[in-house]
Amino acid sequence: MKENAAAQRVSHFWACDSEFTYFGTKDDDNVVNVGFSDGRENNFVYCHPKDAKRFLESKRLSRLFVWNLRPEFGTFAAWKLLGVDDPTQAVNLDAQAVQRSDATKGEDGPLMVW
């Protein structure tokens, strides 16, 4: 019975995209919204940081995929979704190839953003 249930289990790969005004300054919060989708029926868009944070904490995701990490990293930093005060603490500054960042999602551990 367990084998059948495992065979029917479908993996969901969550992704994130944000919209922002490109002409903002470093000190401005120029994020318009952040959207999360699993590519199926689960699609969420948030216009306020507290709502996006609540979503991330409730979903307990271990991985989150983005099309281009730099703009999304900027969004996560601006909305304080990284779980650290200094955004450089969420990235490996010595990494050569793959861009990754960690966002802390509370007591459940880190959320790897690819």
N, C-alpha and C positions, 0 to 999 in steps of 0.2 A: 504494500500500500504506500509506503514512504517513497519508493522508487518512482511510482506513478505520479505522486504529487511533485516530486523534484523535476520530473520530465516536463510537467505542465507549467512550472514556474518560469515567468518571463522576466528577463533582466530589463531594467529601466536605466537609461543613461541620461542623467539630467544635464541640461545646458543652461547657460546664462547669457543674456545680452543686455546692454544698457544703452540708453540714448542720453546725449548730453549736448550742451552748446559748446562749440569748439572755440569760441572767443572769450571764454572765462579766464580769470586770472588764477594763480596758484592758491590764493586765499578764498576765492569764491566757491560756493557749492553750485556747480553748473550741471549737476546731474538732473535729468528730467524724469527718468523712470528706469526701473530694472525689471527685466522679465526672466522667468524661469519656466522651462518646459522639459518634459520627458519625451517629447516627440510623438506623443499619443494624445490622450484625452486630458492630461494634466498640464494646464497652462496658467501661469499666474503673472500679473504685472503689478508692481508697487511703485507709488509715487512718493513714499515717505520712508526714510531709513528705518524707523522702528518697525514698520510692517515687513520690510525685507528681512530684517534681523529675526523677527518672530518666525517667519517662514523657514529660514535656515536652521533655527534652533528646533523647530517642530519636525522637520523632515529628517534630521540626523543623517545627512548625506555624507558619504566618505569621499566621493569624487564629484567634481563639477567641471564640465567641459565648456570652453569658450572658443570663439572663432579667433580672436586676437587678444592675447592676454593683457597687453599694456593698457588699452582703454578700460577694460573691465577691472584691472588692478587699481587704476585711478579712481574708478567708481567705488570700489570696496574701501579704498583708503579715505575718500571724501565722506562716505557715509559711515565710516568707522565700523565696518563689518569684518575687519581683519582680526580683531581681538587683541591688538597690540597698539600702543601709543605711537611707536615709530614704524612706519610702513616698511622700512628696510629690514626690520626683524622678521618679516613674513616671506622674504625671498632669499635665495642663495645667491649672493652677489658674485661668487666665484664660479657659478655654473657656466659651462661653455656652450651648450647646445639647446637643450630643452628648457623652455620657460615654464616655471612652476611657481606657485605661491601657496602658502598655507593660510587658511582663515580659521580662527578658533571658533568652535561652535558650542562652547560651554563645557559642561562636564563630560560630554561624549568624546572629547578629543578633537584632533585637527580635521579640517576639511581640506583635502588636496584639490587645488584648482589647476587644471591642465589647459 
